[in-house]
Amino acid sequence: MHIHLDPVGGIAGDMFVSSIIDAFPLLENALYNTIKKLDIPSEIEIAVKPYTDGILTGKRFHVDLSNYLASKDEQHSHFSNIQNRILKAKLPTETTERSIEIFRILAMAEAEVHGTSVDKVAFHEVGLG
């Protein structure tokens, strides 16, 4: 499968996942299986839920951090921590490489706009744990 994205103003991860699951419902089980491999703390609830705003309907990819954040002082994760979690997940090689590259590009952009280095970039609410 090849999907070409050209988001002019950016893209929210939860909205992207929701749209993919809406377009390709058979991928929902693969999504959950991949999430299980990432060793995400049990206090973090992740679910694909039906959604409607009264006009549009579809799926919503929901991540509830409230239980997890209530028990933690640190709410950030550095690129190296995210990279290590992805490497430990034993995902297919292509998935691992692309995932790390996406986070590397994000870390480079964050480092540039914040005037710091990639190793000092702390992502908020991404890769917690």
Secondary structure, DSSP 8 states (H G I E B T S, - for coil): -------SS---HHHHHHHHHHH-GGGHHHHHHHHHHTT--TTSEEEEEEEE-SS-EEEEEEEE-HHHHHT-S--EEEHHHHHHHHHHTT--HHHHHHHHHHHHHHHHHHHHHHTS-GGG-EEESSS--
